[in-house]
Amino acid sequence: MIPYSNVHMKVMFPFNKISNYFLEQYHTTDYVTLQKAKTLLAILMVILLIVCPSFIISAFMRELGPAEKIAPTAVFFSILIILVLLKKGKFPPAAHSFMAISLTALWLVMFLGSDKGNAIIKMDTIVLILGLMTSLPLIISRRARDVLIYFIINAVMLTLFVIYLKFEYNFDQGLITEYFQDNLIAMIFIGVISYQIFTIHRQALEKAKLAELEITSQNEELRASNEEFEAINEELIQSQQELLKREKALKESEERYRNIIQSIQEGYFEVDLKGRFMFVNKSLEEFSGYTMQELIGMDNRNYTTVKWSQWIYNIFNKIYRTGETEEIIDFEIINRNGEIKTMEVSASLIRDASGEGIGFRGITRDVTQRKKQEEEILKIKKIESLGLLAGGIAHDFNNILTAIVGNISLAKNSITADNDAHDMLNSAEKASLRARDLTQQLLTFSRGGAPIKKITTIRDILVDTVDFVLRGSNVSPQFELDDDLHNVEIDPGQISQVIHNLTINALQAMPEGGTITVTAKSTGLKNKTIPLPKGDYIMISITDQGKGIPEKDMANIFDPYFTTKKDGTGLGLTISYSIIKNHGGYIKVKSEVSHGTTFTMYLPASEKTINNHVIDPICQPEPETTIRGKILIMDDDKMVIDTTGMMLKNMGYSVDFTSNGNEAIEVYKAAYRKGEPYVLVIMDLTIPGSMGGKEAISVLREFDPGIRAIVSSGYSNDPVMAQYREHGFCGVIVKPYTLNDLRLAITQIIG
């Protein structure tokens, strides 16, 4: 169904265009005249477009009288003349012309129409004509006199028509009288009603004129106030311009503020009183992993645990009550990837213009890495504190063990193998050597635990160490080692110890057997997920299929003496952590109960190549020669001197003793000048409060380039011990040592 409004618009649109064309000059006149002109134009259009064509068509369907033949054409041209008058704004002439032409044409047709016209039809038509001719003057005229004239003319014409009917058709006198009476009464009713409408229109017009006069008066007052209004308007314009400038400055300031907020590294947020995000900056998007669109409307329950959610709720409540800024420390969130991040937040209250709190704003910082670094530093300090104690204890303990192991070796050497005491001495020696292993672990924490690095490949160390640990067990290794592994600059012994410790842990975690997967590959670090500088590294992982580590123990596994094993020392992982840290690397653990554990370590890669050391020919033993003679011992511990002296005498050497480097230099030079040089010097590396072996050998080498010397120390990992040849020594022996260890070290140098 087509809406009424659409139909109305389609019908009225052409008429409105015609009306605008013909009635353009009437828009400046009073409203009543404009409406009367529109009415007249509408009547003219109806006659022109409907009435005239219908008369022309009917001419072919019936016999016309003289007036009927002339009327359509005369009316057509008359209407054109009236339209011209209307277009020129001459409404009264146009209106009266129309009335005069209409009266003449209609009454002529009635009197001079076709003789075949039926009297009844003419009588019916007269009713239409009288109604039309009585009401039209009131519609298009503004004066009562004109209306009365047209009424009288029509009454006269009706009288004549009744007389015409009497003589032309010889109607009964009573019928004619009643017809005349009915038409006259109808005319009077129409006239009275039309006149009453006219009176209403006239009164409305008079009121409109009075209103117009009042409006004109008010308009004069408005004109009188116009200058004042213009002045006020000028001030308003200036004020508006000032406001626009301020608004522009405010927008620029706000834009600047937004740019600053978006560019800072800290996260910025604004939340409503229910804790729902209203605005966040890009840094907060990066921290959380969510976009701004996703964050808007979220509250803290969506990105943290129930405990932290309640805690932050209490903090915000406190801010709302006190209005003071609060620092929120170590607040944990869960980002989009499920990772837990530690945040620090500084939050304050947002107030509206009335000072009422409407939300909260704050700055947040991601301190996850800093917290990890602090934990690492704390862990390192624990290890360093232990190392200070362990180093001193281990050094003294090694001297004691040297005396114990040496004397046991001498005792074993003095009895036969079938003696019952021989087995006891073997057991004592093994126990002493186990104690030596413990001191070596303690020394890893001390200053003597500094790595003695050399360029090597990690592949052989991994395979040899893991195979050695798992040999004979129900656990098998699976190696996944890249072919293009970089070289590393490491202490092979210490790194082997780390691999050994981790493999032992994996083996003990799988008492029922299984597979240990060992992987190694070259990798580059470009982000801060691992707390190491950017660069190239070797990543090594050892994964077991064991029972895993409980969550409650994960934070303590690298702590000294922390262990869950009945026979464990709690030093294995601590030593491993310390060694990797001293190599500039990093070690971490990932474990899931009942699904196994993975230890992953990162070691810095090296672009250096492996160099083979050239042995000093002076330190080579003479072939097929056994040298016996004097050996000089330098050590500050009397037990070590006594024990080592007895072992050397047992091997057939004569021995002299000194307690420090200065004394050793004087004794050696004196013997050399007398022509009784020492065939070998055994020097303790470290002499507290005096010259040690490192300084003494450099002086003696300058005096006698052919000197042969062995360096001895309980600090097996001291750089001099690993690079003894670069420091002028021909051999090295680590305290504590057995008789066979000492014999082997001497044989390799002097035969």
C-alpha positions in Angstrom: 0.0 0.0 0.0 1.4 3.4 -1.0 1.5 5.8 1.9 -0.9 8.8 1.8 2.0 11.3 2.2 3.7 10.0 -0.9 0.5 10.2 -3.0 -0.2 13.7 -1.8 3.3 14.8 -2.6 3.1 13.4 -6.1 -0.3 15.0 -6.8 0.6 18.4 -5.3 4.1 18.7 -6.8 2.9 19.8 -10.3 0.3 22.2 -8.9 2.9 23.7 -6.6 5.2 24.4 -9.5 2.3 26.1 -11.4 1.3 28.0 -8.3 4.8 29.3 -7.8 4.9 30.5 -11.3 1.6 32.3 -11.4 1.4 33.5 -7.8 5.0 34.7 -7.3 3.9 38.3 -6.6 1.3 37.3 -4.0 3.9 36.0 -1.5 4.5 39.5 -0.3 0.7 40.3 0.2 -1.5 39.3 3.1 -2.2 35.6 3.7 -6.0 35.8 2.9 -5.3 37.3 -0.6 -2.7 34.6 -1.3 -5.1 31.8 -0.4 -7.9 33.3 -2.5 -5.5 33.6 -5.4 -4.6 29.9 -5.0 -8.3 29.0 -4.9 -9.0 30.9 -8.1 -6.0 29.4 -9.8 -7.1 25.9 -8.8 -10.6 26.6 -10.2 -9.1 27.9 -13.4 -6.9 24.8 -13.8 -9.9 22.5 -13.2 -12.0 24.3 -15.8 -9.1 24.5 -18.3 -7.9 20.9 -17.9 -11.1 19.0 -17.1 -14.3 21.0 -17.8 -13.4 22.4 -21.3 -12.1 19.0 -22.5 -15.2 17.2 -21.3 -17.4 19.7 -23.1 -15.4 19.2 -26.3 -15.7 15.4 -26.0 -19.4 15.6 -25.3 -19.9 17.7 -28.5 -19.4 14.5 -30.5 -22.0 12.6 -28.5 -25.0 15.0 -28.6 -26.6 17.8 -30.6 -25.5 21.2 -29.3 -27.2 24.5 -29.2 -25.6 27.9 -30.3 -24.4 28.8 -26.8 -23.0 25.3 -26.2 -20.9 25.5 -29.3 -19.4 28.9 -28.5 -19.0 28.5 -24.7 -16.0 26.1 -24.5 -13.9 28.1 -26.8 -14.9 31.5 -25.3 -14.3 30.1 -21.8 -10.9 28.7 -22.8 -9.6 32.1 -24.1 -11.2 34.0 -21.3 -9.4 31.8 -18.8 -6.1 32.5 -20.5 -6.8 36.3 -20.1 -7.6 35.7 -16.5 -4.4 33.8 -15.9 -2.4 36.7 -17.4 -4.1 39.1 -15.0 -3.4 36.7 -12.1 0.2 36.4 -13.1 0.6 40.2 -13.0 -0.8 40.3 -9.5 -4.2 41.9 -10.4 -6.3 39.7 -8.4 -9.6 41.7 -8.2 -9.9 42.2 -12.0 -9.1 38.5 -12.5 -11.7 37.4 -9.9 -14.5 39.7 -11.3 -13.7 38.7 -14.9 -13.9 35.1 -13.9 -17.3 35.6 -12.2 -18.7 37.6 -15.0 -17.6 35.2 -17.7 -18.9 32.2 -15.7 -22.3 33.8 -15.1 -22.7 34.7 -18.7 -21.5 31.4 -20.1 -23.5 29.2 -17.7 -26.8 31.1 -18.0 -26.5 31.3 -21.8 -26.0 27.6 -22.0 -29.1 27.2 -19.9 -31.2 29.5 -22.0 -29.7 28.8 -25.4 -28.7 25.2 -25.1 -29.9 22.3 -27.3 -33.6 22.2 -27.9 -33.4 18.5 -27.3 -32.3 19.2 -23.8 -34.6 17.7 -21.3 -36.2 20.2 -18.9 -35.6 17.9 -15.9 -31.9 17.8 -16.7 -31.7 21.6 -17.0 -33.6 22.0 -13.7 -31.1 19.6 -12.0 -28.2 21.5 -13.6 -29.6 24.8 -12.3 -29.1 23.5 -8.7 -25.4 23.0 -9.4 -25.0 26.4 -11.1 -26.8 28.2 -8.3 -24.7 26.5 -5.6 -21.5 27.3 -7.5 -22.5 30.9 -8.4 -23.6 31.6 -4.8 -20.5 30.3 -3.0 -17.8 31.3 -5.5 -18.1 35.1 -4.9 -17.4 34.6 -1.2 -14.4 32.5 -1.9 -12.7 34.9 -4.3 -14.0 38.3 -3.2 -13.2 40.3 -0.1 -16.2 42.8 -0.2 -19.8 42.1 1.0 -21.2 44.4 -1.7 -19.8 42.2 -4.4 -21.2 39.1 -2.8 -24.7 40.7 -2.6 -24.6 41.9 -6.2 -23.7 38.4 -7.5 -26.4 36.9 -5.3 -29.0 39.3 -6.7 -27.9 38.6 -10.2 -28.3 34.9 -9.7 -31.7 35.3 -8.0 -32.9 37.4 -11.0 -31.5 34.8 -13.4 -33.3 32.0 -11.5 -36.6 34.0 -11.7 -36.1 34.4 -15.5 -35.3 30.7 -15.8 -38.5 29.7 -13.9 -40.5 31.9 -16.2 -38.7 30.4 -19.2 -39.6 26.9 -17.9 -43.3 27.9 -17.5 -43.7 29.1 -21.1 -41.2 26.7 -22.8 -42.4 23.5 -21.1 -45.8 24.5 -19.7 -45.1 23.1 -16.3 -47.9 23.3 -13.6 -48.0 26.6 -11.7 -47.7 24.9 -8.3 -44.7 22.8 -9.5 -42.9 25.8 -10.9 -43.6 27.8 -7.7 -42.2 25.0 -5.5 -39.1 24.7 -7.7 -38.5 28.4 -7.5 -39.0 28.4 -3.7 -36.7 25.5 -3.1 -33.9 26.9 -5.2 -34.2 30.4 -3.6 -34.2 28.9 -0.1 -31.1 26.8 -1.0 -29.4 29.9 -2.4 -30.2 31.8 0.8 -28.8 28.9 3.0 -25.7 28.7 0.9 -25.4 32.5 0.9 -25.8 32.8 4.7 -23.3 30.0 5.4 -20.9 31.3 2.8 -21.3 34.8 4.2 -20.7 33.6 7.7 -17.5 31.9 6.5 -16.6 35.1 4.8 -17.2 37.0 8.1 -15.0 34.6 10.0 -12.3 35.1 7.4 -12.7 38.9 7.6 -12.5 38.9 11.4 -9.4 36.7 11.2 -7.9 39.1 8.7 -8.6 42.1 11.0 -7.0 40.3 13.9 -4.1 39.4 11.7 -3.8 43.1 10.8 -3.9 44.1 14.4 -1.3 41.4 15.2 0.7 42.8 12.2 0.5 46.3 13.7 1.6 45.0 17.1 4.4 43.1 15.5 5.4 46.2 13.6 5.4 48.1 16.8 7.5 45.5 18.5 9.8 45.4 15.4 10.4 49.1 15.9 11.3 48.5 19.5 13.6 45.7 18.3 15.2 48.1 15.7 15.7 50.6 18.5 17.5 47.9 20.5 19.4 46.7 17.4 22.6 48.7 18.1 22.7 47.5 21.6 22.2 43.9 20.4 24.9 44.4 17.7 27.3 45.6 20.4 26.4 42.6 22.5 26.8 40.4 19.5 30.2 41.9 18.8 31.2 41.0 22.3 29.8 37.6 21.9 31.7 37.1 18.7 34.9 38.1 20.4 34.1 35.9 23.4 33.4 33.0 21.0 36.7 33.6 19.2 38.5 33.6 22.5 36.7 30.4 23.4 37.6 28.9 20.1 41.3 29.8 20.7 41.1 28.3 24.2 39.3 25.2 22.9 42.0 24.8 20.2 44.8 25.3 22.8 42.9 22.7 25.0 42.7 20.2 22.1 46.4 20.7 21.3 47.2 20.3 25.0 45.1 17.2 25.2 46.7 15.8 22.0 50.1 16.5 23.5 49.1 14.8 26.7 47.8 11.8 24.7 51.0 11.6 22.7 53.1 11.7 25.9 50.9 9.0 27.5 51.2 6.8 24.4 55.0 7.3 24.1 56.0 6.5 27.7 57.3 3.0 28.5 55.2 2.7 31.6 51.6 1.6 31.2 48.9 4.2 31.8 45.2 3.4 32.6 42.0 5.0 33.6 39.2 2.9 35.2 35.7 3.7 36.5 34.6 3.1 40.1 33.9 -0.6 39.2 37.4 -1.1 38.0 36.5 -1.3 34.3 39.0 0.1 31.9 38.0 3.3 30.2 41.4 4.1 28.6 44.8 2.4 28.3 48.0 3.4 26.4 50.1 1.2 24.0 52.5 0.1 26.7 49.7 -1.4 28.7 48.5 -3.2 25.6 52.0 -4.7 25.2 52.2 -5.7 28.9 48.8 -7.5 28.8 48.8 -8.8 25.2 45.3 -7.4 24.7 44.3 -4.6 22.3 42.7 -1.4 23.7 39.3 -2.4 22.2 39.5 -5.7 24.1 40.6 -4.1 27.4 37.9 -1.5 27.4 35.2 -2.7 29.8 37.4 -5.4 31.3 38.0 -5.3 35.1 40.8 -6.9 37.2 38.8 -10.2 37.6 39.5 -10.8 33.9 43.3 -10.6 34.0 44.4 -11.8 37.5 43.7 -14.4 40.2 40.9 -14.2 42.8 43.4 -13.4 45.5 44.9 -10.4 43.6 41.5 -9.3 42.4 40.2 -8.9 46.0 43.5 -7.3 47.0 43.4 -4.6 44.3 39.7 -4.0 45.1 40.6 -3.2 48.7 43.4 -0.9 47.6 41.0 1.0 45.2 38.5 1.3 48.1 41.1 2.9 50.3 42.1 5.4 47.5 38.4 6.3 47.1 38.0 6.8 50.9 41.2 8.8 51.5 41.8 10.4 48.2 45.5 9.6 48.5 47.8 8.1 46.0 48.7 4.4 46.7 51.7 2.4 45.6 50.8 -1.2 44.7 53.9 -3.4 44.7 54.4 -6.9 43.2 50.9 -7.0 41.7 50.5 -10.1 39.5 48.6 -10.2 36.2 48.0 -12.9 33.7 48.5 -11.8 30.2 46.7 -13.0 27.1 49.3 -15.8 26.6 48.7 -17.1 30.2 52.1 -15.8 31.4 52.3 -14.3 34.9 53.8 -10.8 35.0 54.8 -8.9 38.1 53.7 -5.2 38.1 54.2 -2.1 40.2 51.3 0.3 40.1 50.9 3.9 41.3 47.1 4.8 41.4 45.1 7.9 42.3 41.5 9.1 42.3 39.9 10.8 39.3 37.5 13.6 40.4 34.8 15.5 38.5 34.2 19.3 38.5 32.4 19.0 41.9 35.3 17.1 43.5 33.4 13.8 43.5 35.4 10.6 42.8 34.4 9.1 39.4 37.2 6.6 38.8 40.9 5.9 39.1 44.0 6.5 37.0 47.5 5.1 37.4 50.9 4.3 36.0 52.1 0.7 35.9 55.5 -0.8 35.3 56.4 -4.4 34.3 59.0 -5.4 36.9 58.9 -9.1 36.0 62.5 -9.1 34.7 63.7 -6.9 37.5 62.2 -9.3 40.1 63.9 -12.2 38.4 67.2 -10.3 38.4 66.7 -9.5 42.1 66.1 -13.2 42.8 69.2 -14.1 40.8 71.2 -11.5 42.7 69.9 -12.8 46.0 70.8 -16.3 44.9 74.3 -15.3 43.9 74.8 -13.5 47.2 73.8 -16.7 49.0 76.3 -18.6 47.0 79.0 -16.0 47.4 78.5 -15.9 51.1 78.8 -19.7 51.2 81.8 -19.5 48.9 83.8 -17.2 51.2 83.4 -19.8 54.0 83.8 -22.8 51.8 87.0 -21.5 50.2 88.8 -21.1 53.4 87.6 -24.4 54.8 88.4 -26.3 51.6 91.9 -24.9 51.4 92.8 -25.9 54.9 90.9 -29.2 54.6 92.9 -30.1 51.5 96.2 -29.6 53.3 94.9 -31.9 56.0 93.7 -34.4 53.5 97.1 -34.3 51.8 98.8 -35.4 55.0 96.1 -38.1 55.5 96.2 -39.4 51.9 99.9 -39.3 51.7 100.5 -41.2 54.9 97.9 -43.8 53.9 99.8 -44.2 50.6 103.1 -44.6 52.5 101.5 -47.1 54.9 100.0 -49.1 52.0 103.4 -49.1 50.3 105.1 -50.5 53.4 103.0 -53.6 53.7 102.1 -56.5 51.3 98.8 -56.7 49.5 97.8 -59.8 51.4 98.0 -58.1 54.8 94.6 -57.4 56.4 95.6 -53.8 57.1 96.1 -53.2 53.3 92.3 -53.5 52.7 91.6 -51.1 55.6 94.1 -48.6 54.2 92.4 -48.9 50.8 89.0 -48.1 52.4 90.5 -45.2 54.3 92.1 -43.9 51.1 88.8 -44.1 49.2 87.0 -42.3 52.0 89.7 -39.6 51.9 89.4 -39.2 48.2 85.6 -38.8 48.6 86.3 -36.1 51.0 88.5 -34.6 48.4 85.6 -34.5 45.9 83.5 -32.7 48.5 86.2 -30.0 48.9 86.2 -29.6 45.2 82.5 -28.9 45.3 83.0 -26.4 48.0 85.8 -24.7 46.1 83.4 -24.1 43.2 81.8 -21.4 45.4 85.0 -19.9 46.4 87.5 -17.6 44.6 89.3 -20.8 43.6 86.2 -21.8 41.7 86.7 -19.3 38.9 86.5 -21.1 35.6 89.7 -21.8 33.7 88.4 -21.3 30.2 89.7 -22.6 26.9 88.1 -22.8 23.5 86.5 -26.2 22.9 83.4 -27.9 21.5 80.6 -28.9 23.8 79.6 -32.0 21.8 82.2 -34.4 23.2 81.8 -33.2 26.8 78.0 -33.8 26.6 78.3 -37.3 25.0 81.2 -38.5 27.2 79.8 -37.2 30.5 76.2 -38.5 29.9 77.3 -41.9 28.7 79.6 -42.3 31.6 76.9 -41.5 34.2 74.3 -43.7 32.6 76.6 -46.7 31.9 75.2 -49.8 33.5 71.8 -48.2 34.4 68.3 -48.9 33.1 68.2 -45.3 31.6 69.3 -44.7 28.0 70.4 -41.4 26.5 68.9 -39.8 23.3 71.1 -37.1 21.8 69.8 -34.4 19.5 72.8 -32.3 18.8 73.0 -29.8 15.9 75.8 -30.4 13.4 76.7 -26.7 13.3 77.3 -26.0 17.0 79.5 -23.0 17.8 82.6 -23.4 19.8 82.5 -22.3 23.5 85.1 -20.8 25.8 84.6 -22.8 28.9 86.2 -24.7 31.8 85.7 -28.3 30.5 86.0 -29.8 33.9 83.4 -27.5 35.5 81.0 -27.8 32.6 81.4 -31.6 32.7 80.6 -31.4 36.4 77.4 -29.5 35.6 76.4 -32.1 33.0 77.3 -34.8 35.5 75.1 -33.3 38.2 72.1 -32.8 36.0 72.4 -36.3 34.5 72.6 -37.8 38.0 69.4 -35.9 39.0 67.6 -37.2 35.9 68.8 -40.7 36.5 67.6 -40.6 40.2 64.2 -39.2 39.1 63.6 -42.4 37.0 64.2 -45.4 39.2 62.1 -47.6 36.8 64.1 -46.6 33.8 63.4 -44.5 30.8 65.1 -42.1 28.4 67.0 -38.9 29.0 66.9 -36.5 26.0 70.0 -34.3 25.6 69.7 -31.5 23.0 72.2 -28.8 22.0 71.8 -26.1 19.4 73.1 -22.7 18.5 70.7 -19.9 19.1 70.5 -16.1 19.3 68.9 -14.1 22.1 67.1 -10.9 20.9 64.7 -10.3 23.7 64.5 -10.1 27.5 62.8 -13.4 28.2 66.2 -14.7 29.3 68.2 -12.4 31.5 71.3 -12.4 29.3 72.8 -9.8 26.9 71.8 -10.1 23.3 74.1 -12.4 21.3 74.9 -15.9 20.2 74.6 -18.8 22.6 74.6 -22.6 22.8 71.4 -23.8 24.4 71.7 -27.2 26.1 68.7 -29.1 27.5 68.5 -32.3 29.6 65.0 -33.7 29.8 63.9 -36.7 31.9 60.7 -38.7 32.2 60.6 -38.7 35.9 58.2 -37.7 38.7 58.9 -34.0 38.3 59.5 -31.3 40.9 56.6 -30.0 43.1 55.6 -26.4 42.6 56.5 -25.6 46.2 60.1 -26.7 45.7 60.7 -24.9 42.4 61.9 -21.6 44.0 64.5 -23.4 46.2 66.1 -26.0 44.0 69.3 -23.9 43.4 69.6 -22.9 47.1 72.7 -24.3 49.0 72.0 -27.5 51.0 68.3 -27.7 49.8 67.6 -31.3 49.0 64.7 -33.7 49.0 66.9 -36.8 48.9 67.9 -38.7 52.1 71.5 -39.1 51.1 71.9 -35.8 49.1 74.2 -32.9 50.0 72.0 -30.2 48.5 75.0 -28.8 46.6 74.7 -30.4 43.1 72.3 -27.8 41.6 73.9 -25.0 43.6 77.3 -25.8 42.1 75.8 -26.1 38.6 74.1 -22.7 39.0 77.3 -21.1 40.2 79.4 -22.6 37.4 77.0 -21.5 34.7 76.8 -18.1 36.2 80.6 -17.8 36.3 80.7 -18.7 32.6 78.4 -15.7 31.8 75.5 -18.1 31.1 72.0 -18.9 32.5 70.3 -22.0 33.8 66.6 -22.5 34.3 64.2 -25.4 35.0 60.8 -26.4 33.8 58.9 -29.2 35.5 55.5 -30.8 35.7 54.6 -33.3 38.3 54.4 -36.9 36.8 55.5 -35.6 33.4 59.3 -35.0 33.9 61.7 -32.1 34.2 63.8 -30.1 31.8 67.0 -28.2 32.8 68.0 -25.7 30.1 71.3 -23.8 30.2 72.7 -21.1 27.9 76.5 -20.7 27.3 78.0 -17.8 25.3 79.1 -18.9 21.9 82.6 -18.1 20.7 84.0 -17.4 17.2 87.5 -18.4 18.2 89.0 -21.6 16.9 90.7 -24.4 18.9 94.5 -24.1 19.3 96.7 -27.0 20.2 99.3 -26.1 22.8 102.9 -26.6 22.0 104.8 -28.3 24.9 107.9 -26.7 26.2 110.9 -29.0 25.4 112.5 -28.2 28.7 109.7 -29.9 30.5 110.1 -33.1 28.5 111.6 -36.1 30.4 114.9 -37.5 29.2 114.2 -40.8 27.4 115.2 -44.0 29.2 116.7 -42.0 32.0 115.8 -42.0 35.7 117.1 -38.9 37.5 117.6 -39.0 41.2 118.7 -36.0 43.2 117.5 -33.2 45.3 113.9 -31.9 45.2 113.0 -28.5 46.8 109.5 -28.3 48.5 107.9 -24.9 49.2 104.7 -25.0 51.3 103.5 -23.2 54.4 101.8 -26.2 56.0 104.1 -28.4 58.1 101.9 -31.5 57.7 102.1 -31.2 53.9 105.9 -30.7 54.0 106.4 -33.7 56.3 104.1 -36.0 54.3 105.4 -35.0 50.9 109.0 -35.2 52.1 108.4 -38.8 53.3 106.8 -39.8 50.0 109.8 -38.3 48.0 112.3 -40.0 50.2 110.4 -43.2 49.7 110.9 -42.7 46.0 114.7 -42.2 46.5 115.0 -38.4 46.4 116.6 -36.1 49.0 114.5 -33.3 50.0 114.8 -29.7 51.2 112.0 -27.6 52.6 111.0 -23.9 52.5 107.9 -22.1 53.7 107.5 -19.3 51.2 108.6 -17.9 47.8 111.4 -15.6 49.1 113.0 -18.4 51.0 112.7 -20.8 48.1 114.4 -18.4 45.7 117.4 -17.9 48.1 117.8 -21.7 48.7 117.5 -22.6 45.0 120.0 -19.9 43.9 122.5 -21.0 46.6 122.4 -24.6 45.5 122.7 -23.7 41.9 125.8 -21.5 42.5 127.4 -24.4 44.5 126.9 -26.7 41.5 124.3 -28.8 43.3 121.1 -27.7 41.5 117.7 -29.1 42.4 116.3 -31.5 39.8 112.7 -30.4 40.6 110.9 -27.8 42.7 107.4 -28.5 44.1 105.8 -25.1 44.9 102.5 -24.4 46.7 100.6 -21.9 44.7 99.2 -19.8 47.5 101.1 -18.7 50.6 98.9 -16.4 52.8 100.8 -13.2 53.7 103.8 -14.1 51.6 105.1 -14.8 48.1 103.5 -17.8 46.5 104.5 -20.1 43.7 103.2 -18.0 40.9 105.5 -15.0 41.7 108.5 -17.2 42.8 108.6 -19.2 39.5 108.8 -16.1 37.4 111.9 -15.0 39.4 113.5 -18.4 39.2 112.8 -18.8 35.5 114.7 -15.6 34.9 117.6 -16.9 37.0 117.6 -20.4 35.6 115.6 -20.8 32.3 116.1 -24.6 32.6 114.3 -24.9 35.9 111.8 -27.7 36.2 108.9 -27.0 38.6 105.5 -28.5 39.7 102.8 -26.3 41.0 100.7 -27.7 43.8 97.4 -26.3 45.3 94.1 -27.3 46.8 92.5 -24.8 44.4 92.3 -27.1 41.5 90.4 -24.5 39.4 92.8 -21.6 39.9 93.8 -20.2 36.5 97.5 -21.0 37.2 96.6 -24.6 37.8 94.8 -24.9 34.4 97.4 -22.8 32.5 100.5 -23.8 34.4 102.8 -23.9 31.4 102.0 -20.3 30.5 103.2 -19.4 34.0 106.5 -21.3 33.8 105.7 -24.6 35.4 106.2 -28.0 33.8 103.6 -29.9 35.8 100.7 -29.7 38.2 99.5 -31.8 41.2 96.3 -31.1 43.1 96.0 -31.5 46.8 95.4 -34.0 48.3 97.4 -36.5 46.3 98.5 -40.1 46.8 102.0 -41.5 46.5 101.2 -42.8 43.0 99.8 -39.3 42.0 103.1 -37.7 43.1 105.2 -40.4 41.4 103.3 -40.0 38.1 103.7 -36.2 38.1 107.4 -36.4 38.7 107.9 -39.2 36.1 106.2 -37.1 33.4 108.8 -34.3 33.9 112.2 -35.9 34.9 111.6 -39.5 34.1 
